[in-house]
Amino acid sequence: MSKVAIIGVGLMGGSLALCFKGKPGIRVAGFDISPAELEKSLKRGVIDDACTSLEEAAADADFIFLCVPVGTLESYIDKLQQTRLKPGCIISDVGSTKASVAKYARSRVVPGVHYIGGHPMAGSERSGVEAAASHLYENAFYVLTPDEETPQDVYDRLVQLLQYTKAQIVRVDPKHHDEIVGAISHLPHVIAVALVNQVARYNERDGLYRSLAAGGFRDITRIASSHPDMWRDILLNNRHVLLRLLRDWNEEIAKFACMLEAGDGEAIASEFERAGSFRSQLPERRKGVITALFDVYVDVQDHPGIIGQIATLLGNHRINLSNIHIIESRADVPGVLRLSFRNETDMDAAIELLKRSDYAVQL
């Protein structure tokens, strides 16, 4: 019987636990600093055993997953270093930065114990063990960052276990990981926050900015609402990469300023064409490091009961809505209804159903 210890039974850890729980020859133990979260995870059947201490969870574990904030990973590594661990035990994590943690772990992990960094590139708008789901990582990239001294058989053992997540396992150097994720996740978060704060300053002088900053502006800046403490730790942990990326970003913005000053419309159009060409090559239906939106836009006429009709139609077909938002509805203009879903399956089913019912649907 293999013991898998999940340290931090929230969204990420709880979802991992659900992937492993009930599988042949595996028993899942969980520990969380919040007794309430631990109790909920046990009642929900997310884990087999609730442990009251890190030491209890780690004792005799074959695998330990640190599903805790990036800023606390080093302290947990220190605690594990002081714990009697099973020889051959594999420790991993789910943090979104890898290089500094990998370096720290190399200098701390005791002989006979192995540390392999991990980053499942999937998530959810929700948090906590209530949001945990066994399908969270399905079809997502799951990055593993072993160092050059990691034995192949140890790496293979971890990969074999992670097959239960149904994710696509990718082996990447820790520094290379941080460079890529810095560009496709960390930098966009910084840009979103800066843009929202810039508009917020304009709004202090003119409240119309907030009134009109709806629809697309709200969508493209939604990641600015991410957890402040978590992102503080991520950005500081990857600050050397971010500083280089921000210098590159400033150069890109400076190029646009020069084009505008010169009135160079051809150059502006060329930049949009180049961006559009690359963006069209991005996978549309694959989970990524930034949580995908599953939104559908429906044109509706302004008459009583129309929203209820659509909600009832979806409900009768057991399609779950997570949110409804009326973007516009006036007597002389068809309204736009944004329907949000928690997963791609519900979204696709809703699109097919609404089209069959003669609703105009846009993505």
C-alpha positions in Angstrom: 0.0 0.0 0.0 1.4 3.4 -1.0 0.7 6.4 1.2 0.2 9.8 -0.5 0.4 12.8 1.8 -1.4 16.0 0.8 -0.2 19.0 2.7 -2.7 21.8 2.2 -6.1 20.3 1.3 -7.6 23.2 -0.7 -8.5 23.5 -4.3 -5.2 22.2 -5.7 -4.4 19.7 -3.0 -7.9 18.5 -2.7 -8.1 17.9 -6.4 -4.9 15.9 -6.4 -6.3 13.9 -3.4 -9.5 13.1 -5.4 -7.4 11.9 -8.3 -5.6 9.4 -6.1 -8.3 8.4 -3.6 -9.8 5.0 -4.2 -7.1 3.9 -6.7 -5.7 0.4 -6.1 -3.0 0.3 -3.5 -3.1 4.0 -2.6 -4.2 5.6 0.7 -4.4 9.4 0.9 -3.6 11.3 4.1 -4.2 15.0 4.4 -3.0 17.8 6.6 -4.1 21.5 6.6 -3.3 24.3 9.0 -7.1 25.0 9.0 -8.9 22.4 11.1 -12.1 23.4 9.4 -10.7 22.7 5.9 -9.3 19.4 7.1 -12.7 18.4 8.5 -14.5 19.4 5.3 -12.1 17.4 3.2 -12.7 14.3 5.3 -16.5 14.7 5.3 -16.4 15.2 1.5 -14.4 12.0 1.1 -11.5 13.9 -0.4 -9.0 12.1 1.8 -8.8 8.8 3.6 -7.1 10.0 6.8 -7.1 13.5 8.4 -3.8 14.2 10.2 -3.5 16.7 13.0 0.2 17.5 12.2 2.6 17.6 9.3 4.7 15.0 11.0 1.8 12.6 11.2 0.9 13.1 7.5 4.5 12.7 6.3 5.3 9.6 8.5 5.9 6.6 6.2 4.6 8.5 3.1 5.8 7.4 -0.3 4.8 10.7 -1.8 4.3 14.1 -0.2 2.7 16.9 -2.2 3.2 20.4 -0.7 0.0 22.2 -1.9 0.7 25.4 0.0 1.4 29.1 -1.0 4.7 29.7 -2.8 5.8 32.0 0.0 5.6 29.2 2.6 7.3 26.3 0.6 10.7 26.8 2.0 9.5 26.7 5.6 7.6 23.4 4.8 10.8 22.0 3.3 12.6 22.9 6.5 9.9 21.2 8.6 10.1 18.0 6.5 13.9 18.1 6.8 13.4 17.7 10.6 10.9 14.9 10.2 11.7 11.2 9.9 10.8 10.4 6.3 10.6 7.1 4.6 13.7 6.3 2.5 12.9 6.8 -1.2 10.1 9.2 -0.4 9.3 11.7 -3.2 8.4 15.3 -2.3 6.8 17.5 -4.8 4.8 20.8 -4.8 2.2 22.6 -7.0 3.7 26.1 -6.9 3.9 28.4 -10.0 7.6 29.2 -9.5 10.2 26.5 -9.5 13.9 27.7 -9.7 14.3 29.2 -6.3 12.4 26.4 -4.6 14.4 23.7 -6.4 17.6 25.3 -5.4 16.5 25.5 -1.8 15.3 21.9 -1.7 18.6 20.6 -3.1 20.4 22.1 -0.1 17.9 20.9 2.5 16.4 17.5 1.6 18.1 14.7 3.4 19.9 11.9 1.6 17.6 9.1 0.3 14.7 11.5 -0.1 13.9 13.1 -3.5 12.5 16.5 -4.4 10.8 17.0 -7.8 9.1 20.4 -8.3 5.7 20.4 -10.0 3.3 22.8 -11.5 -0.1 21.6 -12.6 -1.1 24.4 -15.1 -4.8 24.4 -14.2 -7.0 26.1 -11.7 -10.4 27.6 -10.9 -12.0 30.9 -10.2 -13.1 29.3 -6.9 -10.9 28.2 -4.0 -11.0 25.9 -1.0 -11.7 22.2 -0.8 -15.3 22.7 -1.8 -14.1 23.6 -5.3 -11.8 20.5 -5.5 -12.6 18.2 -8.4 -11.0 15.0 -9.7 -11.1 16.4 -13.3 -9.4 19.7 -12.5 -6.1 18.6 -14.1 -7.5 16.6 -16.9 -6.0 17.6 -20.3 -3.9 20.2 -18.6 -0.1 20.4 -18.8 1.5 19.2 -15.6 5.1 20.4 -15.5 7.7 18.5 -13.5 11.1 20.0 -12.9 13.6 17.4 -11.7 17.2 18.4 -11.5 20.0 16.6 -13.3 20.8 14.4 -10.3 17.3 13.0 -10.0 17.4 9.2 -10.8 15.3 8.2 -13.7 13.4 5.6 -11.8 12.4 8.1 -9.2 11.1 10.5 -11.8 9.2 7.6 -13.5 7.6 6.7 -10.2 6.1 10.2 -9.8 5.0 10.3 -13.4 3.3 6.9 -13.0 1.4 8.2 -10.0 0.4 11.4 -11.8 -1.2 9.5 -14.6 -4.3 9.4 -12.4 -4.7 13.1 -13.0 -5.1 12.5 -16.7 -2.8 15.5 -17.3 -0.1 15.8 -19.9 3.2 15.5 -18.1 6.0 17.7 -19.3 9.6 17.7 -18.1 11.2 21.2 -18.0 14.3 22.7 -16.4 13.2 24.9 -13.4 14.7 28.1 -14.7 13.2 27.6 -18.2 9.8 27.0 -16.5 10.0 30.3 -14.6 10.9 32.2 -17.8 8.0 30.8 -19.7 5.4 31.0 -17.0 6.7 34.5 -16.1 5.8 35.6 -19.7 2.4 33.9 -20.1 1.1 34.3 -16.5 3.1 36.5 -14.2 3.6 39.4 -16.6 -0.1 39.4 -17.7 -1.1 39.7 -14.0 1.2 42.7 -13.5 -0.1 44.4 -16.7 -3.8 43.8 -15.7 -3.2 45.3 -12.2 -1.3 48.3 -13.6 -4.0 48.9 -16.2 -6.9 48.7 -13.7 -5.0 51.0 -11.3 -4.4 53.5 -14.1 -8.1 53.6 -14.9 -8.9 53.8 -11.2 -6.8 57.0 -10.9 -8.6 58.5 -13.9 -11.9 57.6 -12.2 -11.0 59.6 -9.2 -11.4 62.7 -11.4 -14.3 61.4 -13.5 -16.6 58.7 -12.3 -17.7 58.0 -15.9 -14.6 55.8 -16.3 -16.0 53.2 -13.9 -19.4 53.4 -15.4 -18.2 52.7 -18.9 -15.5 50.2 -18.0 -17.7 47.2 -18.4 -17.9 44.3 -20.8 -14.6 43.7 -22.5 -12.5 45.9 -20.1 -13.8 43.8 -17.2 -13.1 40.6 -19.0 -9.5 41.3 -20.1 -8.6 42.6 -16.6 -10.3 39.9 -14.5 -7.0 38.5 -13.3 -6.3 41.8 -11.6 -8.7 40.5 -8.9 -6.4 37.6 -8.0 -5.4 37.0 -4.4 -3.0 39.8 -3.4 -0.9 37.9 -0.9 -0.5 34.9 -3.2 0.6 37.1 -6.1 2.9 39.1 -3.9 4.8 35.9 -3.1 4.8 34.6 -6.7 6.1 37.9 -8.1 8.8 38.3 -5.5 9.9 34.7 -5.9 10.2 35.2 -9.7 11.3 38.8 -9.6 14.5 38.4 -11.6 12.6 37.0 -14.5 9.8 39.6 -14.1 12.3 42.5 -14.2 13.6 41.4 -17.5 10.1 40.8 -18.9 9.0 44.2 -17.7 12.0 45.8 -19.5 10.9 44.0 -22.7 7.3 45.1 -22.1 8.4 48.7 -21.8 10.2 48.4 -25.1 7.0 47.1 -26.8 4.9 49.9 -25.3 7.6 52.5 -26.4 7.3 51.1 -30.0 3.6 51.9 -30.0 4.3 55.4 -28.6 6.7 56.0 -31.5 4.3 54.7 -34.1 1.5 57.0 -32.7 3.8 60.0 -32.6 4.8 59.4 -36.2 1.2 58.7 -37.3 2.4 55.4 -38.8 -0.9 53.6 -39.4 0.8 50.9 -41.5 3.1 50.0 -38.7 0.2 49.9 -36.2 -1.8 47.6 -38.5 1.3 45.4 -38.9 1.6 44.9 -35.1 -2.1 43.9 -34.9 -1.7 41.5 -37.8 1.4 39.9 -36.2 -0.3 39.5 -32.9 -3.5 38.1 -34.5 -1.4 35.6 -36.5 0.3 34.2 -33.4 -2.8 34.3 -31.3 -4.7 32.3 -33.9 -2.2 29.5 -33.4 -2.8 29.2 -29.7 -4.8 26.1 -28.6 -8.4 27.0 -28.0 -9.6 24.1 -25.9 -6.7 23.3 -23.6 -6.4 24.2 -20.0 -3.7 26.7 -19.3 -1.9 28.5 -16.5 -4.5 31.3 -16.5 -8.0 29.9 -15.8 -10.1 29.8 -18.9 -13.4 31.5 -19.2 -16.4 29.5 -20.3 -18.7 32.3 -21.4 -21.4 32.4 -24.0 -23.1 35.5 -25.3 -26.8 35.3 -26.4 -28.8 38.0 -28.2 -32.1 38.4 -26.5 -35.2 40.6 -27.2 -36.3 42.9 -24.4 -39.5 41.3 -23.2 -40.6 39.9 -19.8 -39.5 36.4 -18.8 -36.8 35.9 -21.5 -34.0 35.4 -18.9 -36.2 32.9 -17.0 -37.0 31.1 -20.3 -33.3 30.6 -21.1 -32.4 29.6 -17.5 -35.3 27.1 -17.4 -34.3 25.7 -20.8 -30.8 25.0 -19.6 -32.0 23.7 -16.2 -34.4 21.2 -17.9 -31.4 19.8 -19.7 -29.3 19.6 -16.5 -26.8 22.2 -17.7 -25.4 24.1 -14.8 -25.0 27.9 -15.0 -22.4 29.6 -12.7 -23.5 33.2 -13.6 -25.8 35.3 -15.7 -25.0 38.9 -16.6 -27.1 41.3 -18.7 -24.7 43.4 -20.7 -27.3 45.5 -22.5 -31.1 45.6 -22.8 -33.1 48.4 -24.3 -36.4 48.5 -26.0 -34.8 49.5 -29.4 -31.7 47.3 -29.2 -31.5 43.5 -28.7 -30.0 42.7 -25.3 -26.8 40.7 -24.8 -26.9 38.0 -22.1 -23.6 36.6 -20.9 -23.9 33.0 -19.6 -21.0 31.6 -17.6 -20.3 28.0 -17.0 -17.9 26.1 -14.8 -16.5 23.8 -17.5 -16.2 23.3 -21.2 -18.7 20.4 -21.3 -21.6 22.5 -19.9 -20.6 25.4 -22.2 -20.6 23.2 -25.4 -23.9 21.6 -24.4 -25.5 25.0 -23.8 -24.3 26.3 -27.2 -25.8 23.3 -29.0 -29.1 23.6 -27.1 -29.5 27.4 -27.5 -28.8 27.2 -31.3 -31.4 24.4 -31.7 -33.8 26.7 -29.9 -33.1 29.5 -32.4 -31.1 31.8 -30.1 -28.2 33.8 -31.7 -25.1 32.6 -29.8 -21.6 34.1 -29.9 -18.4 33.1 -28.1 
